[in-house]
Amino acid sequence: MYRIGVDVGGTFTDFTLLEQESGEIHFFKTPSTPHDPSEAIENGLRAMLEELSFSAADVVYLGHGTTVATNIVIERRGARTGLITTKGFRDVLELGRQARPSIYDYRVEKPPVLIPRDRRVEVAERVGPDGEIIVELDEASLQQAVSKLAAQGVESVAICFLHSYRRPEHEQRAKAVVAAVMPDAYVTLSSEILPEFREFERMSTVAVNAFVGPKMGNYLRQFRDRVKGAGVPVEPYTIHSNGGLMSIDTVYANPVRTCVSGPAAGVVGAAEIGRTAGLPNLITFDVGGTSTDVSLIHDATPLFTSARLVAGYPVKTPMLDIHVIGAGGGSIAAIDDAGSMKVGPRSAGAAPGPVAYGRGGTEPTITDANLCLGRLDANTLLGGRMQINLDAARKVITDAIATPLGLTMEEAAHGIIQIANANMSRAIRSVSVEKGYDMSEFALCAFGGAGPLHAAEVAVECGLPRILLPREPGTLCARGMLLTDLSSDYVRSYFADCTAENWATVLDLFTTMEQDGQDWLDKEGVPAERRRFKRVLDARYRGQNFEVKVDCDGIGPDDLAELQERFHAAHVKEYGYDIRHRAIQFVSARLQAIGEVPKAPQAKVAGGVSLDGARKGSRPVYMDKNHGWVETPIYWRGDLPSETDFSGPAIINEMSATTLVLPGQTCRVDAWGNLIVRTAA
C-alpha cells in the first residue's frame, strides 16, 4: 500500500511516495503547468508510478498542497463577485483600518478592492453586538439587492451583515433568496467563514473567499478528475493554512483557508524532522522557484497567527505564521532606472523559466547565476532529466548585468546571489530577532529546490550556528503531507469579564463547537479513537485592543484561577509583562478538531559505505571575491555514509536539490539521513 504527498509550486510540482509496509520513501519532481496545475499532478503521478513500477490501485492516501487560491488573488483573476451587506456599510471594504505601515512612502498603493462599489449592495437590517435584532430583515430590499446583482452577471456572492457572528439568521435568509434567484451562483456567508468580531477583517475575508471560490472549485474538480484518470482510487485531501488536511468538499466551501497551503506542509514536515533530529528550535527556509517562505518553530511547535495579508488583502483565519517574499530560483535580476541592480520580486516562474532552461526565458535569474558560478551542475538537475543551456545563462548575465555595470561575469552573478541572500536574511530576521528570539538558539532548516543552495551564506549572515537539511529537501512540502492530520477550526466571539459565570458560558461554547467538530469528523470518516480537540481562548486585559491566546486544554469549570494564571503567562510571553491588578476580558473561544491519520515514519538511513565512494569528482566553484574559483569535491547525497563528518568546500547533489557547503564549514550526516552543517558563525 502506498501513501502519496503532492505539492504544487510555481515552478515544479513535487511528489513523495511512502511504501507503508517497508517504510521506504521515494521522491519525484516534474515541471508545473501554470495554465492548469492539475495537469502536472496527473503527469507526475503517471510518470512516478511507471518509473517505480507501482500500481495506482494500491494508493490508499493522497494529500496535496496548492497555491491556486493565492495566485488567483495575486493575479486578480477571480470570479465576478458581488457583496450584500447591512445598510450603511457597503464601503467598509474600502475604508479599512487607519493603520498605515508605509505612511511616508508615496509609491505604496492600496490594492484595488476585489468587489467594486457598484456590485456592493445594501439591505435594511441590523443586529446588535449582543445578538439582539434592532431592525428586522427587510425582505423587499433583499429581493431588490439580489435582483440587482443577478442583472450585473455576478457569479459569486459574499454576504456579510453587521454582528452576524452573534446571530446568523439574516445571512441565512439572504443565502436562501440568492439560491432561488441565482441558482448557479457561489455563495459565502461571513457567519460561516468567520463567526468573529471586527467587521473589516470579516468582510475582507468573506470577499476573498467569494472571489476565489468558483475558480478554485473548477480547479478542484479538474484535480479530482485527473487523480482518478491516473488510476488512483482514493478521494484526495488538501492541506490548509493551519497545517491540517481537509477534504475537497470542505475546501470548496472554504478556499480562503488554503492561502498558504503548500508552505504550511513544509513547516509541519520540518517540525517533525527537527524533533527527531534533536533540533526542536528551527527557522524554516523554503526557497522555491518563485518565492521564499520563512517561519519559526519553537520547541518543535510552529507559531500560528489568526490574520495576515494575502496579496495586500486582510484575511483572518487560523494559519501558520509564514512570511513570504518574492525571492526564488526564478526571480529576475535587472538594472533599475537609477543604475542599481535589483533581484525579484518578478519571477520567470515555470513558463518561460530561467534562460538556461531553454523555454523562451530572456532575463537573467537566480538559477542562471548559480549555474554560472558552478554551484549548480548543468548535468544533474532533476537527476539529469532537465537539459540546461549553460552558455545562454552566461551570455544573458554578461549582456544584461555585467557589461552595463562594468563587472566580470562572475562578479555580476555573485552580486545577484548576494542581493537575493540579503532579501532572504531580512525575512528571517522578521520572524525571529524582531519577535525577541535569539538566533543562536536556532538552526536553519533549509528546503525547497533552492534553499540548500543559499542556506550556507544566509546562515552566516544571520548568525545561525547550524543548518538542518532534510533528505530530498526539494520535495519536503510534499513529504509534509504525509506528516499531518485532518483538522478544522471553529470560533465563537464572546465579550465578557473573567468571572466564574462567564467562564461556564465559554465552556458551553467549547462544547457546542466540539459537537460541530464531531459532526465534521463523522463526514470525514475518522474513527472515534483517532479524534482529539484543542481549546484556545482569546483574552485581554480590559482596555486593550488586541488579545493573546490562552491554552484551555484540561481546564474545567472549577479552574478559573488556573485559567487566569495561564493568561498572565501568555501575556508575559507575548509582550514581556503582565498587569495582574487589571481585570481580564474574554473575547473569542476557539476549537480545533483533529482527526489523526497514519503518518510516514522517521526511519533511520544506512547510507553509503565511505566518503570516497560518495565522491563523484570535482569542479571549480566560485565562492566569493576572497576565495574566487575553488576546486570543489562533488558528492552524491544518497551515497554519503551515516554518522560521518567532512569539511567544506563541498557540493552535494541529489534529485531535488543541490547543497553548498562553504570553506570553513563542517557537515555531518546523521542517522536519519539529514545533513547537519555547522557554520563559521
Residue pairs with C-beta under 8 A, 6 or more apart in sequence:
1 19
1 20
1 21
1 58
1 59
1 60
2 17
2 18
2 19
2 20
2 54
2 58
2 59
2 60
3 17
3 18
3 20
3 59
3 60
3 61
3 62
3 482
3 598
3 600
4 15
4 16
4 17
4 18
4 45
4 59
4 61
4 62
4 63
4 232
4 481
5 15
5 16
5 62
5 63
5 64
5 265
5 478
5 479
5 480
5 481
5 482
6 13
6 14
6 15
6 41
6 44
6 45
6 62
6 63
6 64
6 65
6 478
6 481
7 13
7 14
7 64
7 65
7 262
7 265
7 266
7 475
7 477
7 478
7 480
7 481
8 32
8 37
8 40
8 41
8 64
8 65
8 66
8 67
8 68
8 262
9 32
9 67
9 262
9 288
9 289
9 290
9 477
10 32
10 34
10 67
10 71
10 288
10 289
10 290
10 291
10 328
10 330
10 347
10 349
10 350
11 31
11 32
11 288
11 289
11 290
11 328
11 329
11 330
11 349
11 350
11 353
11 449
12 29
12 30
12 31
12 32
12 288
12 289
12 350
12 449
12 474
13 29
13 30
13 31
13 32
13 33
13 37
13 40
13 41
13 44
14 27
14 28
14 29
14 474
14 475
14 477
14 478
14 656
15 27
15 28
15 29
15 30
15 44
15 45
15 48
15 475
15 478
16 25
16 26
16 27
16 28
16 472
16 475
16 478
16 479
16 481
16 482
16 600
17 25
17 26
17 27
17 28
17 48
17 52
17 54
18 24
18 25
18 26
18 482
18 600
19 25
19 26
20 60
20 598
23 600
23 601
23 603
24 603
25 471
25 479
25 600
25 603
26 48
26 52
27 471
27 472
27 474
27 475
27 478
27 479
27 655
27 656
28 44
28 47
28 48
28 51
28 475
28 655
29 44
29 382
29 449
29 474
29 475
29 655
29 656
30 40
30 43
30 44
30 47
31 40
31 350
32 40
32 350
33 39
33 40
33 43
33 350
34 349
34 350
34 351
36 222
37 66
37 68
37 219
37 223
38 219
38 222
38 223
38 225
38 226
39 226
41 64
41 223
41 226
41 227
42 226
42 227
42 229
42 230
45 56
45 227
45 230
45 232
46 230
49 55
49 56
49 230
49 231
55 231
56 230
56 231
56 232
56 233
57 231
57 233
59 232
59 233
59 234
60 234
61 234
61 237
61 482
61 597
61 598
62 227
62 232
62 234
62 236
62 237
63 236
63 237
63 238
63 239
63 245
63 265
63 481
63 482
63 484
64 223
64 236
64 237
64 238
64 239
64 481
65 238
65 239
65 261
65 262
65 263
65 264
65 265
65 477
65 478
65 480
65 481
66 219
66 238
66 258
66 261
66 262
67 261
67 262
68 215
68 216
68 219
68 258
69 212
69 216
69 255
69 256
69 258
69 259
69 261
70 258
70 259
70 260
70 261
70 310
70 311
72 78
72 211
72 212
72 215
72 216
73 114
73 208
73 211
73 212
73 259
73 310
73 311
73 313
74 311
76 111
76 112
76 114
77 215
78 114
78 156
78 211
78 212
78 214
78 215
79 155
79 156
79 186
79 210
79 211
79 212
79 213
79 214
79 215
80 119
80 152
80 153
80 154
80 155
80 156
81 114
81 115
81 119
81 154
81 155
81 156
81 157
81 158
81 207
81 210
81 211
82 115
82 119
82 120
82 121
82 149
82 152
82 154
82 156
82 157
82 158
83 90
83 93
83 115
83 119
83 120
83 121
83 157
83 158
83 159
83 160
83 203
83 207
83 210
84 121
84 122
84 123
84 142
84 145
84 146
84 149
84 157
84 158
84 159
84 160
84 174
84 178
85 92
85 120
85 121
85 122
85 123
85 159
85 160
85 161
85 162
85 203
86 122
86 123
86 125
86 126
86 161
86 162
87 122
87 123
87 124
87 125
87 126
87 141
88 122
89 122
89 162
89 199
89 203
90 117
90 120
90 121
90 122
91 117
91 120
92 199
92 200
92 203
93 113
93 114
93 115
93 120
93 200
93 203
93 204
93 207
94 113
94 117
95 200
96 110
96 200
96 204
96 314
97 200
102 108
110 312
111 311
111 312
111 313
114 207
114 208
114 211
114 313
115 158
115 207
115 210
115 211
118 152
119 149
119 152
119 154
121 145
121 148
121 149
122 141
122 145
123 137
123 138
123 141
123 142
123 145
123 161
123 174
124 135
124 137
124 138
124 141
125 135
125 136
125 137
125 138
125 161
125 170
126 133
126 134
126 135
126 162
127 133
127 134
127 161
127 162
127 163
127 164
127 166
127 167
127 170
128 134
128 163
128 166
129 163
129 166
129 197
129 495
130 166
131 163
131 166
131 167
132 167
133 167
137 169
137 170
137 173
137 174
142 173
142 174
142 177
143 177
143 181
146 157
146 174
146 177
146 178
146 181
146 182
147 181
149 157
149 178
149 182
150 181
150 182
154 182
154 185
155 184
155 185
155 186
155 214
156 185
156 186
156 187
156 188
156 210
156 211
156 213
156 214
157 178
157 182
157 185
157 186
157 187
157 188
157 210
158 188
158 190
158 203
158 206
158 207
158 209
158 210
158 211
159 171
159 174
159 175
159 178
159 187
159 188
159 189
159 190
159 206
160 171
160 189
160 190
160 199
160 202
160 203
160 206
160 207
161 170
161 171
161 174
161 190
161 191
162 199
163 197
164 170
164 171
164 189
164 190
164 191
164 195
165 190
165 191
165 194
165 195
165 196
165 197
165 202
165 492
165 493
166 493
168 189
168 191
168 192
168 195
171 189
171 190
171 191
172 189
172 191
175 187
175 189
178 185
178 187
179 185
179 187
186 210
186 213
186 214
186 217
187 210
188 206
188 209
188 210
188 213
189 206
190 202
190 203
190 205
190 206
192 253
193 205
193 206
193 209
193 254
193 256
193 317
194 201
194 202
194 205
194 206
194 316
194 317
194 491
195 491
195 492
195 493
196 202
196 316
196 491
196 492
196 493
196 588
197 493
197 495
197 587
197 588
198 316
200 314
201 307
201 314
201 316
202 316
204 313
204 314
204 315
204 316
205 256
205 314
205 315
205 316
205 317
207 313
208 256
208 259
208 310
208 313
208 315
209 254
209 255
209 256
212 255
212 256
213 252
213 255
216 251
216 252
216 255
216 258
217 252
217 255
220 238
220 248
220 251
220 252
223 236
223 248
224 235
224 236
224 248
227 236
235 247
235 248
236 248
237 245
237 246
237 247
237 248
237 481
237 486
238 245
238 246
238 247
238 248
238 251
238 258
238 261
239 245
239 246
239 258
239 261
239 262
239 264
239 265
239 268
239 480
239 481
239 484
240 246
240 251
240 254
240 257
240 258
240 261
240 264
240 319
240 487
241 257
241 258
241 259
241 260
241 261
241 264
241 317
241 318
241 319
241 320
242 257
242 264
242 304
242 317
242 318
242 319
242 320
242 487
242 489
242 592
243 264
243 265
243 267
243 268
243 302
243 320
243 484
243 487
244 484
244 485
244 486
244 487
244 488
244 592
244 594
245 481
245 484
245 485
245 486
245 487
245 597
246 254
246 257
246 486
246 487
246 488
247 523
247 524
250 488
250 520
251 257
251 258
256 315
256 317
257 317
257 319
259 308
259 310
259 315
259 317
259 319
260 293
260 308
260 319
260 320
260 322
260 324
262 477
263 286
263 293
263 295
263 320
263 322
263 324
263 477
264 319
264 320
264 322
264 480
265 477
265 478
265 480
265 481
265 484
266 284
266 286
266 293
266 447
266 448
266 476
266 477
266 480
267 284
267 295
267 297
267 302
267 320
267 322
267 480
268 302
268 320
268 480
268 483
268 484
269 470
269 476
269 477
269 479
269 480
269 483
269 484
270 282
270 284
270 297
270 445
270 447
270 468
270 470
270 476
270 480
271 282
271 297
271 300
271 301
271 302
272 300
272 483
272 599
272 602
273 445
273 468
273 470
273 476
273 602
273 672
273 674
274 280
274 281
274 282
274 297
274 300
274 443
274 445
274 468
275 300
276 602
276 672
277 468
277 670
277 672
277 674
277 676
279 443
279 445
279 466
279 468
279 676
280 297
280 298
280 299
280 300
281 297
281 298
281 299
281 441
281 442
281 443
282 296
282 297
282 442
282 443
282 444
282 445
282 468
283 294
283 295
283 296
283 297
283 428
283 431
283 432
283 439
283 442
283 443
283 444
283 445
283 464
284 293
284 294
284 295
284 296
284 297
284 445
284 447
285 292
285 294
285 424
285 428
285 444
285 445
285 446
285 447
285 448
285 451
285 454
285 455
285 458
286 292
286 293
286 294
286 447
286 448
286 451
286 476
286 477
287 327
287 328
287 329
287 424
287 446
287 448
287 449
287 450
287 451
287 453
287 454
288 328
288 329
288 448
288 449
288 450
289 328
289 329
289 330
289 347
289 349
289 350
289 353
289 367
289 449
289 450
290 326
290 328
290 330
290 331
290 347
290 349
291 324
291 325
291 326
291 327
291 328
291 347
292 324
292 325
292 327
292 328
292 423
292 424
292 427
292 448
293 322
293 323
293 324
293 448
294 322
294 323
294 424
294 427
294 428
294 430
294 431
295 302
295 303
295 320
295 321
295 322
295 323
295 431
296 302
296 303
296 321
296 431
296 432
296 435
296 437
296 442
297 303
297 445
298 437
302 320
302 321
303 320
303 321
303 431
304 318
304 319
304 320
304 321
304 549
305 318
305 319
305 320
305 321
306 316
306 317
306 318
306 319
306 538
306 549
307 314
307 315
307 316
307 317
308 314
308 315
308 319
308 321
309 315
317 489
318 489
318 491
318 590
318 592
321 431
323 427
323 430
323 431
325 344
325 345
325 423
325 424
325 426
325 427
326 344
326 345
326 346
326 347
327 343
327 344
327 345
327 366
327 420
327 423
327 424
327 427
328 344
328 347
328 366
328 448
328 450
329 354
329 365
329 366
329 367
329 370
329 449
329 450
330 347
330 348
330 349
330 350
330 353
330 354
330 365
330 366
330 367
331 343
331 344
331 345
331 346
331 347
331 348
331 365
331 366
331 420
332 343
332 344
332 346
332 347
332 348
332 363
332 364
332 365
333 341
333 342
333 343
333 363
333 364
333 365
333 366
333 369
333 397
333 400
333 401
333 416
333 419
334 341
334 342
334 346
334 363
334 364
334 400
335 341
335 342
335 400
335 401
335 404
335 405
336 342
339 405
341 401
341 405
341 415
341 416
341 419
342 419
343 366
343 416
343 419
343 420
343 423
344 420
344 423
347 365
348 354
348 361
348 363
348 365
351 359
351 360
352 359
352 360
352 361
352 362
353 359
353 361
353 365
354 361
354 365
354 367
354 368
354 393
355 361
355 362
355 363
355 364
355 365
355 368
355 389
355 392
355 393
355 396
356 367
356 368
356 371
356 378
356 388
356 389
356 390
356 392
356 393
357 367
357 386
357 388
357 389
358 387
358 388
358 389
358 392
362 396
363 396
363 400
364 393
364 396
364 397
364 400
364 401
364 416
366 416
366 417
366 420
366 450
367 376
367 450
368 393
368 396
368 397
368 413
369 393
369 397
369 412
369 413
369 414
369 416
369 417
370 376
370 413
370 417
370 450
370 453
371 378
371 388
371 390
371 393
372 390
372 393
372 394
372 397
372 409
372 410
372 413
373 410
373 413
373 414
373 417
373 621
373 622
374 619
374 620
374 621
374 622
374 629
374 632
375 453
375 621
375 622
375 651
375 658
375 660
376 453
376 658
377 619
377 634
377 651
377 653
377 658
378 388
378 390
379 388
380 653
380 658
381 388
382 655
382 656
383 655
394 409
397 409
397 412
397 413
397 416
398 409
398 412
401 407
401 412
401 413
401 415
401 416
402 408
402 409
402 411
402 412
405 412
407 415
410 622
410 628
410 629
411 625
413 622
414 622
414 624
414 625
417 454
417 457
420 454
421 454
421 457
421 458
421 461
422 461
424 454
424 458
425 458
425 461
425 462
428 439
428 444
428 458
428 462
429 462
432 439
432 442
432 462
433 439
436 576
439 462
439 463
439 464
440 463
440 464
440 465
442 464
443 464
443 465
443 466
443 467
443 468
443 676
444 455
444 458
444 459
444 462
444 464
444 466
444 467
444 468
445 467
445 468
445 469
445 470
446 452
446 454
446 455
446 467
446 468
446 469
446 473
447 469
447 470
447 473
447 474
447 476
447 477
447 657
448 473
448 474
448 476
448 477
448 657
449 474
449 656
449 657
450 657
451 473
451 657
452 469
452 473
452 652
452 657
452 658
452 659
452 660
453 657
453 658
453 659
453 660
454 660
455 467
455 469
455 659
455 660
455 677
456 467
456 648
456 660
456 661
456 662
456 665
456 677
456 679
457 660
457 662
458 464
459 465
459 466
459 467
459 677
459 679
459 681
460 662
460 679
460 680
460 681
462 681
463 681
464 679
464 681
465 678
465 679
465 681
466 676
466 677
466 678
466 679
467 675
467 676
467 677
467 679
468 674
468 675
468 676
469 659
469 674
469 675
469 676
469 677
470 476
470 479
470 674
471 605
471 637
471 654
471 672
471 673
471 674
472 479
472 654
472 655
472 656
472 657
473 656
473 657
473 659
474 654
474 655
474 656
474 657
475 656
479 600
482 599
482 600
483 599
483 600
484 597
484 599
485 594
485 595
485 596
485 597
486 521
486 524
486 526
486 594
486 595
486 596
486 597
487 592
487 593
487 594
487 595
488 517
488 520
488 592
488 593
489 590
489 591
489 592
489 593
490 513
490 516
490 517
490 590
490 591
490 592
490 593
491 513
491 588
491 589
491 590
491 591
492 509
492 512
492 513
492 588
492 589
493 587
493 588
494 502
494 505
494 506
494 509
494 586
494 587
494 588
494 589
495 585
495 586
495 587
496 502
496 505
496 506
496 585
496 586
497 542
497 583
497 584
497 585
497 586
498 539
498 560
498 563
498 564
498 567
498 583
498 584
498 585
498 586
499 560
500 557
500 560
502 586
503 557
503 560
503 563
503 586
504 557
506 537
506 586
506 589
507 556
507 557
509 589
510 535
510 552
510 589
510 591
513 589
513 591
514 533
514 591
514 593
516 593
517 533
517 591
517 592
517 593
518 531
518 593
520 593
521 531
521 593
521 595
524 595
526 595
526 596
530 595
530 596
530 597
531 593
531 594
531 595
531 596
532 594
532 596
533 591
533 592
533 593
533 594
534 551
534 553
534 591
534 592
534 594
535 551
535 552
535 553
535 555
535 589
535 590
535 591
536 549
536 550
536 551
536 552
536 589
536 590
536 591
536 592
537 549
537 550
537 552
537 563
537 567
537 586
537 587
537 588
537 589
537 590
538 547
538 548
538 549
538 550
538 586
538 587
538 588
538 589
538 590
539 547
539 548
539 550
539 567
539 584
539 585
539 586
539 587
540 546
540 547
540 548
540 584
540 585
540 587
541 571
541 579
541 582
541 583
541 584
541 585
542 582
542 583
542 584
542 585
543 582
544 585
547 587
547 588
548 567
548 570
548 571
548 573
548 574
548 575
549 570
549 590
550 563
550 566
550 567
550 570
551 566
551 570
552 563
552 566
555 562
555 563
555 566
564 584
567 584
568 578
568 580
569 578
571 577
571 578
571 579
572 578
602 672
603 672
604 642
604 671
604 672
604 673
605 642
605 671
605 672
605 673
606 642
607 638
607 639
607 640
607 641
607 642
607 644
607 669
607 673
608 614
608 638
608 639
608 640
608 641
609 639
609 641
610 641
611 635
611 640
611 641
611 644
611 646
613 639
613 641
614 635
614 636
614 637
614 639
614 640
614 641
615 633
615 634
615 635
616 634
616 635
616 636
616 653
617 633
617 634
618 631
618 632
618 633
618 634
619 631
619 632
619 634
619 651
620 629
620 630
620 631
620 632
621 629
621 630
621 632
621 649
621 651
621 660
622 628
622 629
622 630
623 629
623 630
623 649
623 662
623 663
627 663
630 649
630 663
632 649
632 650
632 651
633 649
633 650
633 651
634 650
634 651
634 652
634 653
635 650
635 651
635 652
635 653
636 652
636 653
636 654
637 652
637 653
637 654
637 659
637 675
638 654
640 652
640 669
641 669
642 669
642 670
642 671
642 673
643 668
643 669
643 670
643 671
644 668
644 669
645 666
645 667
645 668
646 666
646 667
647 661
647 664
647 665
647 666
647 667
648 661
648 662
648 663
648 664
648 665
648 666
648 667
649 661
649 662
649 663
650 659
650 660
650 661
650 667
651 658
651 659
651 660
651 661
652 658
652 659
652 661
652 667
652 675
659 675
661 667
661 677
662 679
662 680
664 680
665 677
665 678
665 679
665 680
666 677
666 678
667 675
667 676
667 677
667 678
668 675
668 676
668 677
668 678
669 675
669 676
670 676
